[in-house]
Amino acid sequence: MLRKHKSNRHLTNCDICHLKLPTAILKKKHMDVEHPDNGSLKCDNCSKEFHTKQGLKMHKRKCKVVEEFFDINVKNENESIIFDESYDDPKRPSVKQIRENIVTILNMSTAVPFNFFKNKFNCFYCSKDFPDSDTMREHTILEHPVCDVTQKCIKKCRESVACVKIDISTLSCKICFISIQELDTLIEHLITTHNANYDKSITTCLQPYKLIKDNIACPICPNEVFRFFGTLLKHMNKKHTNNNIICVYCGQTFRRDQNLRVHIWRHHRDGRFKCDICDADCNIPSRLYQHMAKEHGVKAAKCPKCPESFETQYLRQKHLIEAHNSGHKCIYCSKLFTRNSFMRDHVRRTHLKEKNVECSICTMKFFNYILLRRHMIKHSGEKNFNCDVCGERFYWRKSLLNHMLRHKKNSTIQI
């Protein structure tokens, strides 16, 4: 009964044609037979190569129509041969060549491939998670020094628009050890100097980033600098992408179907976090807790160590720190924090005394760009906060609030 239930209820889908299959073994057999991954499928009419049988079948329909259209026009001597623009079939880059391009750059240069998911850097080869780009880079260099076309991570690049994120912050040629700043310059160097098998006409297979801690520049507009890589990706998606795939749930646009599928899975999946009272769906736990507290007056965030409950996860974590001495502990002073990111910032700011952001005018250094922006107000001389009572102006909002307290105090004394 269990086997019958699994085969009926938990079918696996083919990644390409979405055919439902009862087991992973049958799915693999189906993939090997129906979707061979060697790019050897060719059209009989135009000799164009295809990655899958489904792609070849779709192309043949169009190719056959063009051939029939050509024959009809040739037979008709009175009419000129005019091809409709809709029949134009520009040659798309083959998946095989895209994979060779990616492998060539990864093996002949110090470019480090990576993935980014749920605000964490992932190893391109083994999908291991890392909190920051530095540890991800060290792991990749030590554990995965060579990339091969037959590796699983490369075989995942099935689309003709496959794009791999690479870190080029320390870019150089592995053959002659020349340091190179930009990816285009490196590609030209590898082709001309080392006869690399790289097709320059394919421009979508690599996406370069310079992962410098707390100073990640946009590859298109370098003046835009971001502290977090996730913020940079949002900026890229909003400002520099010709998105034409729209999410029907929230209207957000994406470059590829794959990005849209991940977005729907993360944000619009039915019943991920459902309210027990009104069956309302929430995409993350914190919103479910907020909904239950606001709409039903229920404190759903329960403490795992005592019977107390709280309205939000933050209040629960704060309670764990204060009452149970449980949280993210600083290794230097043993102070506890509600989030690991808060603890890391505390270590860098308080104990390591990091000041990597420099003022371009007076060369003073600061911990982050927020402090630098506050400092730059002194150089600009602009006092943006003014008192409505006496007209005096101030650099900071805090100074204005302190000033307003004096007016309030004087008015109460006069009364």
C-alpha positions as CSV (number, residue, x, y, z in Angstrom):
1,M,0.0,0.0,0.0
2,L,2.8,2.4,0.9
3,R,4.6,1.7,-2.5
4,K,1.3,2.3,-4.3
5,H,0.7,5.5,-2.4
6,K,4.2,6.8,-3.2
7,S,3.9,6.0,-6.9
8,N,0.5,7.7,-7.1
9,R,1.0,10.7,-4.9
10,H,4.7,11.5,-5.0
11,L,5.6,11.3,-8.7
12,T,8.8,12.9,-9.9
13,N,8.7,15.3,-12.8
14,C,11.2,15.4,-15.8
15,D,13.1,18.7,-15.6
16,I,12.7,19.3,-19.4
17,C,9.4,17.9,-20.6
18,H,7.7,17.7,-17.1
19,L,6.6,14.1,-17.6
20,K,5.5,12.5,-14.3
21,L,7.5,9.4,-13.4
22,P,7.1,7.2,-10.2
23,T,10.8,6.8,-9.2
24,A,14.1,8.6,-9.5
25,I,15.6,5.6,-11.4
26,L,12.9,5.8,-14.1
27,K,13.4,9.5,-14.3
28,K,17.1,9.1,-14.9
29,K,16.5,6.4,-17.5
30,H,13.9,8.7,-19.2
31,M,16.4,11.6,-19.2
32,D,19.2,9.5,-20.7
33,V,16.9,8.2,-23.5
34,E,14.7,11.2,-24.3
35,H,17.0,14.1,-23.4
36,P,20.6,13.1,-24.1
37,D,23.0,15.7,-22.9
38,N,25.6,15.8,-25.7
39,G,24.2,18.3,-28.2
40,S,24.4,15.7,-30.9
41,L,20.8,16.1,-32.2
42,K,20.7,17.7,-35.7
43,C,18.0,19.0,-38.0
44,D,18.0,17.1,-41.3
45,N,17.2,20.3,-43.3
46,C,19.6,22.9,-41.9
47,S,22.1,20.7,-39.8
48,K,21.5,22.8,-36.7
49,E,22.4,21.1,-33.4
50,F,20.0,20.8,-30.5
51,H,20.3,19.8,-26.8
52,T,17.0,17.9,-26.5
53,K,14.6,16.0,-28.7
54,Q,11.9,18.4,-27.7
55,G,13.9,21.4,-28.9
56,L,14.6,19.6,-32.2
57,K,11.0,18.7,-32.6
58,M,9.9,22.3,-32.1
59,H,12.5,23.5,-34.6
60,K,11.5,21.0,-37.3
61,R,8.0,22.4,-37.3
62,K,9.3,25.9,-38.1
63,C,12.0,24.6,-40.4
64,K,9.4,22.5,-42.4
65,V,7.1,25.5,-42.8
66,V,10.0,27.6,-44.2
67,E,10.9,24.8,-46.6
68,E,7.3,24.5,-47.8
69,F,7.0,28.2,-48.1
70,F,10.2,28.3,-50.2
71,D,8.9,25.5,-52.6
72,I,5.6,27.3,-53.2
73,N,7.3,30.5,-54.1
74,V,9.8,28.8,-56.4
75,K,7.0,27.1,-58.3
76,N,5.2,30.4,-58.8
77,E,7.2,32.2,-61.4
78,N,5.1,35.3,-61.4
79,E,5.7,36.0,-57.7
80,S,9.0,36.9,-56.1
81,I,10.4,34.9,-53.2
82,I,9.7,36.9,-50.1
83,F,10.3,35.4,-46.7
84,D,8.3,36.5,-43.7
85,E,10.4,38.0,-40.8
86,S,8.6,35.6,-38.4
87,Y,10.4,32.7,-40.0
88,D,13.9,34.1,-39.3
89,D,15.7,31.7,-37.0
90,P,18.9,33.3,-35.8
91,K,21.4,30.8,-34.6
92,R,21.3,30.5,-30.8
93,P,24.5,29.6,-29.0
94,S,24.9,25.9,-28.3
95,V,24.8,24.7,-24.7
96,K,28.0,22.8,-25.4
97,Q,30.0,25.9,-26.4
98,I,28.6,27.8,-23.4
99,R,29.9,25.1,-21.0
100,E,33.3,25.1,-22.7
101,N,33.4,28.9,-22.3
102,I,32.7,28.6,-18.6
103,V,35.2,25.8,-18.0
104,T,37.9,27.7,-20.0
105,I,37.7,30.8,-17.8
106,L,37.5,28.8,-14.5
107,N,40.5,26.7,-15.4
108,M,42.7,29.3,-17.0
109,S,42.2,32.2,-14.6
110,T,41.7,32.9,-10.9
111,A,38.0,33.7,-11.3
112,V,36.0,32.0,-8.6
113,P,32.4,30.8,-9.4
114,F,29.7,31.1,-6.8
115,N,26.0,31.0,-6.2
116,F,23.9,33.2,-3.9
117,F,20.7,32.0,-2.2
118,K,18.8,33.1,0.9
119,N,21.4,35.8,1.7
120,K,24.3,33.3,1.8
121,F,27.1,32.5,-0.6
122,N,27.1,28.9,-1.9
123,C,29.9,26.9,-3.4
124,F,29.4,26.5,-7.1
125,Y,30.6,22.9,-7.0
126,C,29.3,21.4,-3.8
127,S,26.6,23.9,-2.7
128,K,28.1,24.4,0.7
129,D,26.9,27.6,2.5
130,F,29.2,30.4,3.7
131,P,28.4,33.5,5.6
132,D,30.7,35.7,3.6
133,S,32.6,35.8,0.2
134,D,36.1,35.4,1.8
135,T,35.4,32.0,3.3
136,M,33.6,30.9,0.2
137,R,36.6,31.9,-2.0
138,E,39.1,30.1,0.3
139,H,37.0,26.9,0.2
140,T,36.6,26.9,-3.6
141,I,40.3,27.5,-4.2
142,L,41.4,24.7,-1.8
143,E,38.7,22.1,-2.4
144,H,37.8,22.6,-6.1
145,P,41.0,23.7,-8.0
146,V,39.9,22.2,-11.4
147,C,36.6,22.4,-13.3
148,D,35.5,19.8,-15.8
149,V,32.7,19.8,-18.4
150,T,31.4,16.5,-17.0
151,Q,30.8,17.9,-13.5
152,K,27.3,18.1,-12.2
153,C,27.5,21.9,-11.6
154,I,28.4,22.5,-15.3
155,K,25.8,20.0,-16.5
156,K,23.2,22.1,-14.7
157,C,23.9,24.9,-17.3
158,R,21.2,23.5,-19.7
159,E,19.9,26.7,-21.1
160,S,21.3,28.7,-24.0
161,V,21.3,31.8,-21.7
162,A,23.1,30.1,-18.8
163,C,24.9,32.6,-16.6
164,V,27.4,31.8,-13.9
165,K,28.3,34.4,-11.3
166,I,32.1,34.8,-10.8
167,D,34.2,36.7,-8.4
168,I,37.0,38.7,-10.2
169,S,38.3,40.7,-7.3
170,T,41.7,39.0,-7.5
171,L,41.7,38.2,-11.3
172,S,44.8,37.0,-13.0
173,C,45.9,34.5,-15.7
174,K,46.9,31.1,-14.3
175,I,49.3,30.4,-17.2
176,C,51.5,33.5,-17.2
177,F,50.4,34.9,-13.8
178,I,49.6,38.4,-15.2
179,S,47.2,40.4,-13.1
180,I,44.2,41.6,-15.0
181,Q,41.4,43.9,-13.8
182,E,38.5,43.2,-16.1
183,L,37.0,40.0,-17.5
184,D,36.8,41.2,-21.1
185,T,40.6,42.0,-21.0
186,L,41.3,38.5,-19.6
187,I,39.2,36.8,-22.3
188,E,41.1,38.7,-25.0
189,H,44.4,37.8,-23.4
190,L,43.6,34.1,-23.2
191,I,42.4,33.9,-26.8
192,T,45.4,35.9,-28.3
193,T,48.2,34.7,-26.1
194,H,47.2,31.2,-25.1
195,N,44.8,30.1,-27.9
196,A,41.9,29.5,-25.5
197,N,38.8,27.7,-26.9
198,Y,36.4,30.6,-26.1
199,D,33.6,31.9,-28.3
200,K,33.5,35.7,-27.8
201,S,30.1,36.0,-29.6
202,I,28.4,34.4,-26.5
203,T,28.0,37.2,-23.9
204,T,25.6,35.6,-21.5
205,C,27.6,32.7,-19.9
206,L,29.5,34.7,-17.2
207,Q,28.4,37.5,-14.8
208,P,31.5,39.1,-13.1
209,Y,31.4,40.7,-9.7
210,K,34.2,42.1,-7.5
211,L,33.4,40.8,-4.0
212,I,35.2,43.2,-1.8
213,K,34.0,43.1,1.8
214,D,31.5,45.9,2.6
215,N,32.4,47.5,-0.8
216,I,30.8,45.6,-3.6
217,A,30.5,47.8,-6.7
218,C,27.9,47.4,-9.3
219,P,29.6,46.0,-12.5
220,I,27.6,48.4,-14.7
221,C,27.7,51.6,-12.7
222,P,30.8,51.4,-10.5
223,N,29.9,54.5,-8.5
224,E,27.1,52.5,-6.9
225,V,28.6,50.6,-4.0
226,F,26.8,48.2,-1.7
227,R,27.6,46.5,1.6
228,F,25.5,43.4,1.0
229,F,25.5,41.3,-2.2
230,G,21.7,40.8,-1.9
231,T,21.2,44.5,-2.1
232,L,23.4,44.7,-5.2
233,L,21.3,42.0,-6.9
234,K,18.1,43.9,-6.2
235,H,19.7,47.0,-7.7
236,M,20.8,45.0,-10.8
237,N,17.4,43.5,-11.2
238,K,15.7,46.9,-10.9
239,K,18.1,49.2,-12.9
240,H,20.1,47.2,-15.4
241,T,18.0,44.3,-16.5
242,N,15.6,44.2,-19.4
243,N,13.1,42.0,-17.6
244,N,10.2,40.6,-19.6
245,I,9.0,37.8,-17.4
246,I,6.4,39.0,-15.0
247,C,5.2,37.3,-11.7
248,V,1.4,37.1,-11.8
249,Y,1.2,37.3,-8.0
250,C,3.1,40.5,-7.3
251,G,4.1,42.0,-10.6
252,Q,7.9,41.7,-10.1
253,T,9.9,41.1,-13.3
254,F,12.7,38.6,-14.0
255,R,15.2,37.8,-16.7
256,R,14.6,34.0,-16.9
257,D,12.0,31.5,-16.2
258,Q,14.3,29.8,-13.6
259,N,14.4,33.1,-11.6
260,L,10.6,33.3,-11.7
261,R,10.2,29.7,-10.5
262,V,12.5,30.3,-7.5
263,H,10.7,33.5,-6.7
264,I,7.3,31.8,-6.7
265,W,8.6,28.9,-4.7
266,R,10.0,31.3,-2.0
267,H,7.3,33.9,-1.8
268,H,4.0,32.7,-3.3
269,R,3.9,29.0,-2.4
270,D,0.5,28.1,-1.0
271,G,0.3,27.0,2.6
272,R,3.9,27.5,3.5
273,F,3.1,29.2,6.8
274,K,-0.6,29.0,7.5
275,C,-2.6,30.7,10.3
276,D,-4.4,28.0,12.4
277,I,-7.3,30.4,13.1
278,C,-8.2,32.0,9.7
279,D,-6.1,29.9,7.3
280,A,-4.3,33.0,6.1
281,D,-1.0,32.2,4.2
282,C,2.3,33.9,5.0
283,N,5.5,33.5,3.2
284,I,7.9,33.8,6.2
285,P,7.4,32.8,9.9
286,S,7.9,36.4,11.2
287,R,4.9,37.6,9.2
288,L,2.8,34.8,10.5
289,Y,3.6,35.8,14.1
290,Q,2.8,39.4,13.3
291,H,-0.5,38.4,11.7
292,M,-1.5,36.3,14.6
293,A,-0.6,39.0,17.1
294,K,-2.3,41.8,15.2
295,E,-5.5,40.0,13.9
296,H,-6.1,37.5,16.7
297,G,-4.2,38.7,19.7
298,V,-2.3,35.4,19.9
299,K,1.4,35.3,20.9
300,A,2.6,32.6,18.6
301,A,6.4,32.9,19.2
302,K,6.8,30.4,22.1
303,C,10.0,30.2,24.1
304,P,11.5,26.7,23.8
305,K,12.8,26.7,27.4
306,C,9.9,28.0,29.3
307,P,6.1,28.4,28.9
308,E,6.2,32.1,28.0
309,S,5.1,33.3,24.5
310,F,5.8,36.5,22.5
311,E,4.3,38.5,19.7
312,T,7.4,38.4,17.5
313,Q,10.5,36.3,17.0
314,Y,12.7,39.2,18.0
315,L,11.0,39.5,21.4
316,R,11.4,35.8,21.9
317,Q,15.1,35.9,21.0
318,K,15.6,38.9,23.4
319,H,13.9,36.9,26.1
320,L,16.2,34.0,25.5
321,I,19.2,36.3,26.0
322,E,17.9,37.9,29.1
323,A,16.2,35.0,30.9
324,H,18.1,31.9,29.6
325,N,21.5,33.3,28.6
326,S,21.0,31.9,25.0
327,G,22.0,33.7,21.8
328,H,24.8,34.5,19.4
329,K,27.9,35.0,21.7
330,C,30.9,37.2,21.0
331,I,34.1,35.2,21.3
332,Y,35.9,38.2,22.7
333,C,33.6,39.6,25.4
334,S,30.8,36.9,25.6
335,K,28.1,39.5,24.9
336,L,25.0,37.9,23.4
337,F,23.1,39.1,20.3
338,T,19.7,38.3,18.7
339,R,21.3,37.7,15.3
340,N,24.6,36.3,14.0
341,S,25.0,39.3,11.7
342,F,24.7,41.7,14.7
343,M,27.4,39.8,16.5
344,R,29.7,39.9,13.5
345,D,29.3,43.6,13.2
346,H,30.0,44.0,16.9
347,V,33.3,42.0,16.6
348,R,34.5,44.0,13.6
349,R,33.5,47.4,15.0
350,T,34.4,47.0,18.7
351,H,37.2,44.4,18.9
352,L,38.9,44.4,15.5
353,K,38.5,48.2,15.1
354,E,37.9,47.9,11.4
355,K,37.8,51.1,9.4
356,N,38.0,50.3,5.7
357,V,35.9,53.2,4.3
358,E,38.0,56.3,3.6
359,C,36.9,59.9,3.1
360,S,38.1,61.2,-0.3
361,I,38.6,64.8,1.1
362,C,40.2,64.5,4.5
363,T,41.3,60.8,4.4
364,M,39.5,60.0,7.7
365,K,38.5,56.3,7.9
366,F,35.2,54.9,9.0
367,F,33.6,51.5,9.7
368,N,30.9,51.7,7.0
369,Y,29.4,53.9,4.4
370,I,26.6,55.1,6.7
371,L,29.2,56.8,9.0
372,L,31.0,58.2,5.9
373,R,27.8,59.8,4.6
374,R,27.2,61.4,8.0
375,H,30.8,62.7,8.0
376,M,30.5,64.1,4.4
377,I,27.8,66.5,5.6
378,K,30.6,68.5,7.4
379,H,32.4,68.9,4.1
380,S,29.3,70.0,2.2
381,G,28.3,72.5,4.9
382,E,24.6,71.9,4.4
383,K,22.4,72.3,7.5
384,N,19.3,70.5,6.4
385,F,17.4,70.6,9.8
386,N,15.9,73.9,10.7
387,C,13.9,75.1,13.8
388,D,10.4,76.3,12.9
389,V,10.4,78.6,16.0
390,C,13.6,80.6,15.7
391,G,14.9,79.5,12.3
392,E,18.2,78.2,13.6
393,R,19.7,75.4,11.4
394,F,21.5,72.2,12.3
395,Y,23.6,69.5,10.7
396,W,21.9,66.6,12.6
397,R,18.3,65.7,13.5
398,K,19.4,64.9,17.0
399,S,20.8,68.4,17.5
400,L,17.4,69.9,16.3
401,L,15.5,67.7,18.7
402,N,17.7,68.8,21.6
403,H,17.2,72.4,20.5
404,M,13.4,71.9,20.4
405,L,13.4,70.6,23.9
406,R,14.8,73.9,25.1
407,H,12.0,75.8,23.4
408,K,9.5,73.5,25.1
409,K,11.2,74.0,28.5
410,N,11.2,77.8,28.2
411,S,7.5,77.8,27.2
412,T,6.5,75.8,30.3
413,I,8.6,78.2,32.6
414,Q,6.8,81.3,31.2
415,I,3.4,79.7,31.8
